[in-house]
């Protein structure tokens, strides 16, 4: 149980760590790309300031001196594109690499035949009048390559980082679970020891009460008081028995050695044992046992499981009710169905049905001798056999428990 808890804690830790790593990686990549883009923009600004003074007007045409020499000074060399536009945005000259021929007034990224370019333009004035635009474009290839390498490093290092976090999470969760596990074992030993210690005195009280019943049957008042003692002693005896069974099942679950076996003989014996009680209660036990695949199981534990389910159906159904016990194959698995047309269970109570000491109707449960541990025992045994339990119920119409066992 605690190993499963430790694994779940580790998985939650891994999930949260993975999500954090993922969003952190996205954030880092964005900031890294933004930083490189800012470097491009700084280069564009510097080039614009260097080239702008070289532009002049000859016969209403824009021309520039020394652009080739100026481009040599750029770290991008001839891959830099310098464009001159007139005041109406028409391209007059282009130097360097072929770029996008449109004028872009804002700094942005544009497409060209050679790939993505970062573009920046600046207005050109002479005597206070706008006479054209200077636009410089530089390739983003180097930036994109650096970003791709950055992402690749995250992809390669990410699994190693997460593997280390998983191992660390497993160790930390083990330390966190240790005190809980120790407390649980102490509590379990206390329950087991207390149940053993209570078993003998409760049995003694039961025997004494039965012996006294004959002596006081002439006195109605004493008989009634003795009946109260007997009922509560029986209830205490059932509770002690269920607590011992639950403690035993937990030990068996931890050390279980399941063997291949068919379910039909076990259910056949159980239904045969219950048949006289159904007859005495004027209720009908409808048994339909088909052939199913063998399962890996523990016979004694399975007897407890089926006994508790049939016992519940018998207790919480009215006179004349029909209780069905069905064994069939479903999707290649062995399926056991216990169905009654009794009181039913409220929808909101179903999620807590297998909790220890939980009872839907405490007053009715006490009257019928219920301890609130029967279905907890069923769930413990089902988990031990890797079986799934489904509950379907409608108030006033009945309840169906379906236990599905994987084939061996």
C-alpha positions as CSV (number, residue, x, y, z in Angstrom):
1,X,0.0,0.0,0.0
2,X,2.7,2.5,1.0
3,X,4.9,1.5,-1.9
4,X,2.0,2.5,-4.2
5,X,1.6,5.8,-2.2
6,X,5.4,6.4,-2.7
7,X,5.2,5.8,-6.4
8,X,2.1,8.1,-6.7
9,X,3.9,10.9,-4.8
10,X,6.9,10.4,-7.1
11,X,4.8,10.6,-10.2
12,X,3.0,13.7,-9.0
13,X,6.5,15.2,-8.3
14,X,7.7,14.2,-11.7
15,X,4.5,15.6,-13.4
16,X,4.9,19.0,-11.6
17,X,8.6,19.1,-12.3
18,X,8.1,18.2,-15.9
19,X,5.5,21.0,-16.3
20,X,7.8,23.5,-14.5
21,X,10.7,22.4,-16.7
22,X,8.6,22.7,-19.9
23,X,7.3,26.2,-19.1
24,X,10.8,27.3,-17.9
25,X,12.3,26.0,-21.1
26,X,9.7,27.9,-23.2
27,X,10.4,31.1,-21.2
28,X,14.2,30.7,-21.5
29,X,13.9,30.1,-25.3
30,X,11.7,33.1,-25.7
31,X,14.1,35.3,-23.7
32,X,17.2,33.9,-25.6
33,X,15.5,34.6,-28.9
34,X,14.5,38.1,-27.8
35,X,18.1,38.8,-26.7
36,X,19.5,37.7,-30.1
37,X,16.8,39.7,-31.9
38,X,17.8,42.8,-29.9
39,X,21.4,42.2,-31.0
40,X,20.2,42.2,-34.6
41,X,18.2,45.4,-34.0
42,X,21.3,47.1,-32.5
43,X,23.3,46.1,-35.5
44,X,20.6,47.4,-37.8
45,X,20.6,50.7,-35.9
46,X,24.4,51.0,-36.1
47,X,24.4,50.3,-39.9
48,X,21.6,52.8,-40.5
49,X,23.5,55.5,-38.7
50,X,26.6,54.7,-40.7
51,X,24.9,54.5,-44.1
52,X,22.5,57.4,-43.8
53,X,25.1,60.2,-44.2
54,X,26.3,58.6,-47.5
55,X,22.9,59.0,-49.2
56,X,22.4,62.1,-51.5
57,X,20.3,63.3,-54.4
58,X,21.5,63.5,-58.0
59,X,18.9,64.7,-60.5
60,X,16.0,63.7,-58.2
61,X,17.5,60.2,-57.8
62,X,18.9,58.8,-54.6
63,X,22.5,57.6,-54.7
64,X,25.1,56.6,-52.2
65,X,28.8,56.7,-52.0
66,X,31.1,54.0,-50.5
67,X,28.4,51.5,-49.7
68,X,30.5,48.6,-50.8
69,X,33.3,49.7,-48.4
70,X,30.7,50.2,-45.6
71,X,29.2,46.8,-46.2
72,X,32.7,45.3,-45.7
73,X,32.7,46.7,-42.2
74,X,29.4,44.9,-41.3
75,X,29.8,41.5,-39.6
76,X,27.3,40.2,-42.0
77,X,29.4,41.2,-45.1
78,X,27.6,41.2,-48.4
79,X,24.7,39.4,-47.0
80,X,23.5,42.8,-45.7
81,X,20.9,44.5,-48.0
82,X,20.8,48.3,-48.3
83,X,17.8,49.8,-50.1
84,X,17.0,53.4,-51.1
85,X,13.4,54.4,-51.6
86,X,12.0,57.7,-52.8
87,X,9.5,59.8,-50.8
88,X,6.6,57.7,-52.3
89,X,8.1,54.4,-51.2
90,X,9.4,53.3,-54.7
91,X,12.7,51.4,-54.7
92,X,15.5,53.3,-56.4
93,X,18.6,51.4,-55.5
94,X,19.6,48.1,-53.8
95,X,23.1,47.1,-52.7
96,X,24.3,43.8,-51.3
97,X,22.1,40.7,-51.1
98,X,18.7,40.7,-52.8
99,X,16.1,41.5,-50.2
100,X,12.4,42.2,-49.9
101,X,11.7,45.1,-52.3
102,X,8.9,46.6,-50.2
103,X,9.3,49.5,-47.8
104,X,8.6,48.6,-44.1
105,X,8.3,51.7,-41.9
106,X,8.6,49.6,-38.6
107,X,11.4,47.3,-37.6
108,X,10.1,43.8,-38.4
109,X,11.0,40.4,-40.0
110,X,10.3,39.9,-43.7
111,X,10.6,37.1,-46.2
112,X,12.9,37.1,-49.2
113,X,14.2,34.5,-51.7
114,X,17.2,33.9,-49.4
115,X,15.1,33.4,-46.2
116,X,13.9,35.6,-43.3
117,X,15.4,39.1,-42.9
118,X,15.3,41.6,-40.1
119,X,14.4,44.9,-41.6
120,X,14.8,48.5,-40.4
121,X,14.0,51.8,-42.2
122,X,14.8,55.4,-41.6
123,X,13.5,58.6,-43.2
124,X,15.9,60.8,-45.1
125,X,15.6,64.6,-44.9
126,X,17.3,67.4,-46.8
127,X,16.6,71.1,-45.8
128,X,13.8,69.9,-43.6
129,X,12.0,68.1,-46.4
130,X,11.5,64.3,-46.7
131,X,13.3,63.1,-49.9
132,X,13.3,59.3,-49.3
133,X,13.9,56.3,-47.1
134,X,16.9,54.2,-46.2
135,X,16.1,50.5,-45.5
136,X,18.6,47.9,-44.3
137,X,17.9,44.2,-44.0
138,X,20.1,41.6,-42.4
139,X,19.5,37.8,-42.3
140,X,18.2,36.1,-39.2
141,X,19.7,32.7,-40.1
142,X,22.5,32.9,-37.5
143,X,20.0,33.9,-34.8
144,X,17.7,31.1,-35.8
145,X,20.5,28.6,-35.8
146,X,21.6,29.6,-32.3
147,X,18.0,29.3,-31.1
148,X,17.7,25.8,-32.7
149,X,20.9,24.7,-30.9
150,X,19.5,26.1,-27.6
151,X,16.3,24.1,-28.0
152,X,18.2,21.0,-28.9
153,X,20.3,21.3,-25.8
154,X,17.1,21.5,-23.7
155,X,15.7,18.4,-25.5
156,X,18.9,16.4,-24.9
157,X,19.5,17.5,-21.3
158,X,15.8,17.5,-20.3
159,X,15.3,13.7,-19.9
160,X,18.6,13.5,-17.9
161,X,17.5,16.3,-15.7
162,X,14.0,14.8,-15.2
163,X,15.5,11.3,-14.5
164,X,17.6,12.9,-11.7
165,X,14.5,14.6,-10.4
166,X,12.6,11.4,-10.4
167,X,15.2,9.6,-8.4
168,X,15.4,12.5,-6.0
169,X,11.6,12.6,-5.7
170,X,11.5,8.8,-5.0
171,X,14.0,9.2,-2.2
172,X,12.3,12.2,-0.7
173,X,8.8,10.6,-0.9
174,X,10.3,7.5,0.9
175,X,11.4,9.7,3.7
176,X,8.0,11.5,3.8
177,X,6.1,8.2,3.9
178,X,8.2,6.5,6.6
179,X,6.5,8.2,9.6
180,X,3.0,7.5,8.1
181,X,3.9,3.9,7.4
182,X,5.3,3.4,10.9
183,X,2.2,4.9,12.5
184,X,0.0,2.8,10.3
185,X,1.8,-0.4,11.3
186,X,1.6,0.5,15.0
187,X,-2.1,1.2,14.6
188,X,-2.6,-2.1,12.7
189,X,-0.8,-4.1,15.3
190,X,-2.9,-2.4,18.0
191,X,-6.1,-3.3,16.2
192,X,-5.0,-6.8,15.7
193,X,-3.8,-7.3,19.3
194,X,-7.0,-5.6,20.7
195,X,-9.2,-7.8,18.5
196,X,-7.4,-10.9,19.8
197,X,-7.7,-9.7,23.4
198,X,-11.4,-8.9,23.0
199,X,-12.3,-12.2,21.4
200,X,-12.0,-14.3,24.5
201,X,-14.0,-12.0,27.0
202,X,-16.7,-11.4,24.4
203,X,-17.1,-15.1,23.8
204,X,-17.2,-15.6,27.6
205,X,-20.0,-13.0,27.9
206,X,-21.9,-14.6,25.1
207,X,-21.8,-18.1,26.7
208,X,-22.7,-16.7,30.1
209,X,-25.7,-14.8,28.7
210,X,-26.9,-17.9,26.9
211,X,-26.7,-19.9,30.2
212,X,-28.5,-17.2,32.1
213,X,-31.3,-17.0,29.6
214,X,-32.7,-20.3,30.9
215,X,-32.5,-19.2,34.5
216,X,-34.3,-15.9,34.0
217,X,-36.9,-16.8,31.4
218,X,-39.6,-16.6,34.1
219,X,-38.7,-13.0,34.8
220,X,-39.7,-10.8,31.8
221,X,-37.8,-7.7,33.0
222,X,-34.5,-9.7,33.4
223,X,-35.1,-11.5,30.2
224,X,-35.4,-8.2,28.3
225,X,-32.2,-6.9,29.9
226,X,-30.4,-10.1,29.1
227,X,-31.6,-9.9,25.5
228,X,-30.1,-6.4,25.2
229,X,-26.8,-7.8,26.5
230,X,-26.9,-10.7,24.1
231,X,-27.7,-8.4,21.1
232,X,-24.8,-6.1,21.9
233,X,-22.5,-8.9,22.6
234,X,-23.3,-10.5,19.2
235,X,-22.6,-7.1,17.6
236,X,-19.3,-6.8,19.4
237,X,-18.4,-10.4,18.4
238,X,-19.1,-9.6,14.8
239,X,-17.1,-6.4,15.0
240,X,-14.1,-8.2,16.5
241,X,-14.4,-11.0,13.9
242,X,-14.4,-8.5,11.1
243,X,-11.5,-6.5,12.5
244,X,-9.5,-9.7,12.8
245,X,-10.4,-10.7,9.2
246,X,-9.4,-7.3,7.9
247,X,-6.1,-7.4,9.7
248,X,-5.5,-10.9,8.4
249,X,-6.4,-9.9,4.8
250,X,-3.9,-7.1,4.9
251,X,-1.2,-9.5,6.0
252,X,-2.2,-12.0,3.3
253,X,-2.3,-9.2,0.8
254,X,1.4,-8.3,1.6
255,X,2.5,-12.0,1.4
256,X,-0.1,-13.4,-1.0
257,X,0.8,-16.4,-3.1
258,X,-2.0,-16.6,-5.6
259,X,-2.6,-19.9,-7.4
260,X,-4.5,-20.8,-10.6
261,X,-8.1,-21.8,-9.7
262,X,-11.6,-21.7,-11.1
263,X,-14.3,-19.6,-9.4
264,X,-17.2,-21.8,-10.0
265,X,-16.6,-24.4,-7.2
266,X,-16.0,-21.5,-4.6
267,X,-19.3,-19.8,-5.6
268,X,-21.1,-23.1,-5.7
269,X,-20.1,-23.9,-2.0
270,X,-21.0,-20.4,-0.9
271,X,-24.5,-20.4,-2.4
272,X,-25.1,-23.9,-1.1
273,X,-24.2,-22.7,2.4
274,X,-26.5,-19.7,2.2
275,X,-29.5,-21.5,0.7
276,X,-31.0,-22.6,4.0
277,X,-30.8,-19.0,5.4
278,X,-32.5,-17.7,2.3
279,X,-35.3,-20.3,2.8
280,X,-35.6,-19.4,6.4
281,X,-35.9,-15.7,5.6
282,X,-38.5,-16.4,2.8
283,X,-36.2,-14.9,0.2
284,X,-35.1,-16.4,-3.1
285,X,-31.5,-17.1,-4.1
286,X,-31.2,-17.3,-7.9
287,X,-27.8,-18.9,-8.8
288,X,-26.5,-18.8,-12.4
289,X,-23.0,-20.2,-12.6
290,X,-21.4,-20.3,-16.1
291,X,-18.0,-21.4,-17.2
292,X,-15.3,-18.8,-17.0
293,X,-11.5,-18.6,-17.4
294,X,-9.4,-19.6,-14.4
295,X,-7.9,-16.8,-12.2
296,X,-5.0,-16.4,-9.9
297,X,-6.5,-16.4,-6.4
298,X,-6.5,-17.3,-2.8
299,X,-9.4,-19.6,-2.0
300,X,-9.9,-18.5,1.7
301,X,-9.9,-14.8,0.8
302,X,-12.3,-15.3,-2.1
303,X,-14.7,-17.2,0.3
304,X,-14.7,-14.1,2.5
305,X,-15.3,-11.8,-0.5
306,X,-18.3,-13.7,-1.9
307,X,-19.7,-14.4,1.6
308,X,-19.7,-10.7,2.5
309,X,-21.4,-9.7,-0.8
310,X,-24.1,-12.4,-0.5
311,X,-24.5,-11.6,3.3
312,X,-25.2,-7.9,2.5
313,X,-27.7,-8.8,-0.2
314,X,-29.5,-11.1,2.3
315,X,-29.5,-8.5,5.1
316,X,-30.7,-5.5,3.2
317,X,-33.5,-7.1,1.1
318,X,-37.1,-7.5,2.2
319,X,-39.1,-10.7,2.5
320,X,-39.8,-12.2,-0.9
321,X,-36.9,-10.5,-2.5
322,X,-34.8,-12.2,-5.2
323,X,-31.0,-12.2,-4.9
324,X,-29.0,-13.2,-8.0
325,X,-25.5,-14.7,-7.9
326,X,-24.2,-14.8,-11.5
327,X,-20.8,-16.1,-12.8
328,X,-20.1,-15.3,-16.5
329,X,-17.3,-14.4,-18.9
330,X,-17.0,-10.8,-20.0
331,X,-14.3,-9.6,-22.4
332,X,-12.2,-12.7,-21.6
333,X,-12.4,-12.1,-17.8
334,X,-14.3,-13.9,-15.0
335,X,-17.2,-11.7,-13.9
336,X,-19.1,-12.3,-10.6
337,X,-22.4,-10.4,-10.2
338,X,-24.4,-10.2,-6.9
339,X,-27.7,-8.4,-7.5
340,X,-30.6,-7.8,-5.1
341,X,-33.9,-5.9,-5.4
342,X,-33.6,-4.5,-1.8
343,X,-33.3,-1.1,-0.3
344,X,-30.7,0.4,-2.7
345,X,-28.0,2.9,-1.9
346,X,-28.1,6.7,-2.3
347,X,-26.0,7.9,-5.2
348,X,-23.9,10.2,-3.0
349,X,-23.0,7.3,-0.6
350,X,-21.5,5.0,-3.3
351,X,-18.0,6.7,-3.4
352,X,-17.6,6.1,0.4
353,X,-19.1,2.6,0.3
354,X,-15.8,0.8,0.8
355,X,-14.5,3.1,3.6
356,X,-13.9,1.4,7.0
357,X,-16.8,1.8,9.4
358,X,-18.9,3.7,6.9
359,X,-22.6,2.8,6.9
360,X,-25.2,4.3,4.7
361,X,-27.9,4.0,7.3
362,X,-26.3,3.6,10.7
363,X,-29.6,2.9,12.5
364,X,-30.6,0.2,10.0
365,X,-27.0,-1.3,10.0
366,X,-27.0,-1.6,13.8
367,X,-30.4,-3.2,13.8
368,X,-29.2,-5.8,11.2
369,X,-25.9,-6.4,13.0
370,X,-23.7,-4.5,10.5
371,X,-20.2,-3.4,11.5
372,X,-19.2,-1.2,8.6
373,X,-16.2,-3.4,7.8
374,X,-17.7,-6.0,5.4
375,X,-17.2,-4.0,2.2
376,X,-13.8,-2.8,3.3
377,X,-12.8,-6.5,3.5
378,X,-14.3,-7.0,0.0
379,X,-12.3,-4.1,-1.4
380,X,-9.0,-5.3,0.3
381,X,-9.5,-8.9,-1.2
382,X,-10.4,-7.5,-4.6
383,X,-7.3,-5.4,-4.7
384,X,-5.2,-8.4,-3.7
385,X,-6.6,-10.2,-6.8
386,X,-6.2,-7.1,-9.1
387,X,-10.0,-7.3,-9.5
388,X,-12.2,-4.3,-10.4
389,X,-15.4,-3.6,-8.4
390,X,-18.4,-1.8,-9.9
391,X,-21.5,-0.7,-7.9
392,X,-24.8,0.2,-9.5
393,X,-27.7,1.1,-7.2
394,X,-31.1,2.8,-7.3
395,X,-32.9,3.6,-4.0
396,X,-35.9,1.4,-3.5
397,X,-35.0,-0.8,-6.4
398,X,-31.8,-2.6,-5.4
399,X,-28.1,-2.8,-5.8
400,X,-25.7,-4.7,-8.1
401,X,-22.1,-5.5,-7.2
402,X,-19.9,-6.6,-10.1
403,X,-16.4,-8.0,-9.5
404,X,-14.3,-8.6,-12.5
405,X,-11.2,-10.8,-12.2
406,X,-8.4,-10.9,-14.8
407,X,-7.8,-14.3,-16.4
408,X,-4.8,-16.3,-15.2
